Amino acid sequence: MQNNLSKVETNYKIDATQLERLVEWLRKSNRPQSLKSLTRRYIELLKESAGVK
């Protein structure tokens, strides 16, 4: 049986701006962050730059 679900692919352009914003966010938090929270925030920044909500 074949899966008929649509596959959605999204490409995000990775550039220094999002990385700089991530570092700024990390510095402002003034405390260590987990890899999970860093990844989540980075994905949020990428989505914002792509206009995705």
N, CA, C and O atoms as a GROMACS GRO file, in nm:
protein
  212
    1MET      N    1   0.085  -0.118   0.000
    1MET     CA    2   0.000   0.000   0.000
    1MET      C    3   0.089   0.124   0.000
    1MET      O    4   0.182   0.136   0.080
    2GLN      N    5   0.059   0.215  -0.090
    2GLN     CA    6   0.142   0.334  -0.106
    2GLN      C    7   0.082   0.451  -0.027
    2GLN      O    8  -0.040   0.467  -0.022
    3ASN      N    9   0.168   0.530   0.033
    3ASN     CA   10   0.124   0.647   0.107
    3ASN      C   11   0.090   0.758   0.010
    3ASN      O   12   0.173   0.796  -0.072
    4ASN      N   13  -0.032   0.810   0.019
    4ASN     CA   14  -0.078   0.914  -0.073
    4ASN      C   15  -0.067   1.055  -0.016
    4ASN      O   16  -0.121   1.149  -0.074
    5LEU      N   17   0.001   1.070   0.095
    5LEU     CA   18   0.016   1.203   0.154
    5LEU      C   19   0.107   1.289   0.068
    5LEU      O   20   0.207   1.241   0.014
    6SER      N   21   0.071   1.415   0.056
    6SER     CA   22   0.153   1.508  -0.022
    6SER      C   23   0.280   1.539   0.055
    6SER      O   24   0.279   1.557   0.176
    7LYS      N   25   0.388   1.545  -0.017
    7LYS     CA   26   0.516   1.582   0.043
    7LYS      C   27   0.536   1.731   0.021
    7LYS      O   28   0.531   1.779  -0.092
    8VAL      N   29   0.560   1.802   0.128
    8VAL     CA   30   0.582   1.946   0.120
    8VAL      C   31   0.729   1.972   0.146
    8VAL      O   32   0.783   1.932   0.249
    9GLU      N   33   0.792   2.039   0.053
    9GLU     CA   34   0.932   2.075   0.069
    9GLU      C   35   0.944   2.226   0.072
    9GLU      O   36   0.881   2.297  -0.007
   10THR      N   37   1.026   2.274   0.163
   10THR     CA   38   1.051   2.417   0.174
   10THR      C   39   1.201   2.437   0.183
   10THR      O   40   1.269   2.371   0.261
   11ASN      N   41   1.251   2.529   0.104
   11ASN     CA   42   1.393   2.562   0.108
   11ASN      C   43   1.410   2.699   0.170
   11ASN      O   44   1.341   2.794   0.132
   12TYR      N   45   1.502   2.710   0.263
   12TYR     CA   46   1.533   2.837   0.326
   12TYR      C   47   1.674   2.876   0.288
   12TYR      O   48   1.766   2.794   0.285
   13LYS      N   49   1.690   3.003   0.259
   13LYS     CA   50   1.823   3.054   0.230
   13LYS      C   51   1.892   3.081   0.363
   13LYS      O   52   1.842   3.156   0.447
   14ILE      N   53   2.006   3.020   0.380
   14ILE     CA   54   2.082   3.039   0.503
   14ILE      C   55   2.189   3.144   0.477
   14ILE      O   56   2.272   3.129   0.387
   15ASP      N   57   2.186   3.248   0.557
   15ASP     CA   58   2.289   3.351   0.544
   15ASP      C   59   2.331   3.400   0.682
   15ASP      O   60   2.276   3.359   0.784
   16ALA      N   61   2.426   3.487   0.682
   16ALA     CA   62   2.485   3.534   0.809
   16ALA      C   63   2.386   3.613   0.893
   16ALA      O   64   2.400   3.619   1.015
   17THR      N   65   2.285   3.674   0.831
   17THR     CA   66   2.191   3.756   0.905
   17THR      C   67   2.120   3.676   1.014
   17THR      O   68   2.111   3.719   1.128
   18GLN      N   69   2.068   3.559   0.977
   18GLN     CA   70   1.998   3.478   1.076
   18GLN      C   71   2.093   3.427   1.184
   18GLN      O   72   2.056   3.419   1.301
   19LEU      N   73   2.214   3.393   1.146
   19LEU     CA   74   2.311   3.349   1.246
   19LEU      C   75   2.346   3.463   1.341
   19LEU      O   76   2.360   3.441   1.462
   20GLU      N   77   2.361   3.584   1.288
   20GLU     CA   78   2.389   3.700   1.373
   20GLU      C   79   2.273   3.726   1.468
   20GLU      O   80   2.295   3.756   1.586
   21ARG      N   81   2.152   3.713   1.419
   21ARG     CA   82   2.034   3.733   1.505
   21ARG      C   83   2.026   3.625   1.612
   21ARG      O   84   1.986   3.652   1.725
   22LEU      N   85   2.065   3.502   1.577
   22LEU     CA   86   2.066   3.394   1.674
   22LEU      C   87   2.168   3.422   1.785
   22LEU      O   88   2.139   3.403   1.903
   23VAL      N   89   2.286   3.467   1.747
   23VAL     CA   90   2.390   3.500   1.846
   23VAL      C   91   2.343   3.616   1.933
   23VAL      O   92   2.365   3.615   2.054
   24GLU      N   93   2.279   3.716   1.873
   24GLU     CA   94   2.227   3.829   1.950
   24GLU      C   95   2.123   3.781   2.051
   24GLU      O   96   2.126   3.823   2.167
   25TRP      N   97   2.034   3.694   2.009
   25TRP     CA   98   1.931   3.638   2.098
   25TRP      C   99   1.997   3.562   2.213
   25TRP      O  100   1.955   3.574   2.328
   26LEU      N  101   2.100   3.484   2.180
   26LEU     CA  102   2.170   3.406   2.281
   26LEU      C  103   2.238   3.496   2.383
   26LEU      O  104   2.233   3.470   2.504
   27ARG      N  105   2.302   3.601   2.336
   27ARG     CA  106   2.369   3.696   2.428
   27ARG      C  107   2.267   3.766   2.518
   27ARG      O  108   2.292   3.783   2.637
   28LYS      N  109   2.154   3.806   2.461
   28LYS     CA  110   2.051   3.874   2.540
   28LYS      C  111   1.990   3.783   2.645
   28LYS      O  112   1.947   3.830   2.751
   29SER      N  113   1.986   3.653   2.617
   29SER     CA  114   1.928   3.560   2.715
   29SER      C  115   2.017   3.551   2.839
   29SER      O  116   1.969   3.519   2.948
   30ASN      N  117   2.146   3.579   2.822
   30ASN     CA  118   2.241   3.583   2.932
   30ASN      C  119   2.248   3.453   3.012
   30ASN      O  120   2.280   3.453   3.131
   31ARG      N  121   2.216   3.343   2.946
   31ARG     CA  122   2.228   3.212   3.010
   31ARG      C  123   2.244   3.106   2.903
   31ARG      O  124   2.207   3.127   2.788
   32PRO      N  125   2.300   2.993   2.940
   32PRO     CA  126   2.317   2.885   2.842
   32PRO      C  127   2.182   2.837   2.788
   32PRO      O  128   2.082   2.838   2.859
   33GLN      N  129   2.181   2.796   2.663
   33GLN     CA  130   2.060   2.744   2.601
   33GLN      C  131   2.087   2.601   2.553
   33GLN      O  132   2.200   2.566   2.519
   34SER      N  133   1.984   2.522   2.552
   34SER     CA  134   1.998   2.385   2.502
   34SER      C  135   2.008   2.388   2.350
   34SER      O  136   1.966   2.484   2.285
   35LEU      N  137   2.062   2.282   2.295
   35LEU     CA  138   2.069   2.270   2.150
   35LEU      C  139   1.929   2.273   2.090
   35LEU      O  140   1.908   2.328   1.982
   36LYS      N  141   1.834   2.215   2.160
   36LYS     CA  142   1.695   2.214   2.113
   36LYS      C  143   1.639   2.356   2.103
   36LYS      O  144   1.576   2.391   2.002
   37SER      N  145   1.662   2.439   2.204
   37SER     CA  146   1.610   2.576   2.200
   37SER      C  147   1.683   2.660   2.096
   37SER      O  148   1.622   2.746   2.032
   38LEU      N  149   1.814   2.637   2.079
   38LEU     CA  150   1.889   2.709   1.975
   38LEU      C  151   1.837   2.672   1.836
   38LEU      O  152   1.819   2.758   1.750
   39THR      N  153   1.814   2.544   1.816
   39THR     CA  154   1.763   2.498   1.687
   39THR      C  155   1.624   2.554   1.661
   39THR      O  156   1.595   2.600   1.550
   40ARG      N  157   1.538   2.550   1.761
   40ARG     CA  158   1.402   2.604   1.748
   40ARG      C  159   1.405   2.752   1.712
   40ARG      O  160   1.333   2.796   1.622
   41ARG      N  161   1.488   2.828   1.781
   41ARG     CA  162   1.497   2.972   1.755
   41ARG      C  163   1.552   2.999   1.615
   41ARG      O  164   1.506   3.090   1.546
   42TYR      N  165   1.651   2.922   1.573
   42TYR     CA  166   1.710   2.939   1.441
   42TYR      C  167   1.607   2.911   1.332
   42TYR      O  168   1.600   2.983   1.232
   43ILE      N  169   1.526   2.808   1.352
   43ILE     CA  170   1.420   2.778   1.256
   43ILE      C  171   1.319   2.891   1.252
   43ILE      O  172   1.271   2.928   1.144
   44GLU      N  173   1.284   2.948   1.367
   44GLU     CA  174   1.194   3.063   1.371
   44GLU      C  175   1.250   3.180   1.291
   44GLU      O  176   1.178   3.243   1.215
   45LEU      N  177   1.378   3.207   1.307
   45LEU     CA  178   1.442   3.317   1.234
   45LEU      C  179   1.441   3.291   1.084
   45LEU      O  180   1.416   3.383   1.006
   46LEU      N  181   1.466   3.168   1.044
   46LEU     CA  182   1.463   3.134   0.901
   46LEU      C  183   1.322   3.151   0.845
   46LEU      O  184   1.305   3.203   0.735
   47LYS      N  185   1.223   3.108   0.920
   47LYS     CA  186   1.084   3.123   0.876
   47LYS      C  187   1.046   3.270   0.863
   47LYS      O  188   0.982   3.310   0.766
   48GLU      N  189   1.086   3.350   0.961
   48GLU     CA  190   1.058   3.494   0.955
   48GLU      C  191   1.119   3.556   0.830
   48GLU      O  192   1.053   3.635   0.763
   49SER      N  193   1.241   3.520   0.799
   49SER     CA  194   1.308   3.578   0.682
   49SER      C  195   1.243   3.532   0.551
   49SER      O  196   1.251   3.601   0.450
   50ALA      N  197   1.180   3.413   0.554
   50ALA     CA  198   1.113   3.361   0.435
   50ALA      C  199   0.966   3.404   0.429
   50ALA      O  200   0.898   3.376   0.330
   51GLY      N  201   0.919   3.471   0.534
   51GLY     CA  202   0.780   3.515   0.537
   51GLY      C  203   0.682   3.403   0.568
   51GLY      O  204   0.565   3.411   0.531
   52VAL      N  205   0.730   3.299   0.636
   52VAL     CA  206   0.646   3.185   0.672
   52VAL      C  207   0.605   3.200   0.817
   52VAL      O  208   0.686   3.240   0.901
   53LYS      N  209   0.481   3.167   0.847
   53LYS     CA  210   0.435   3.177   0.986
   53LYS      C  211   0.415   3.041   1.046
   53LYS      O  212   0.377   3.030   1.162
   0.00000   0.00000   0.00000
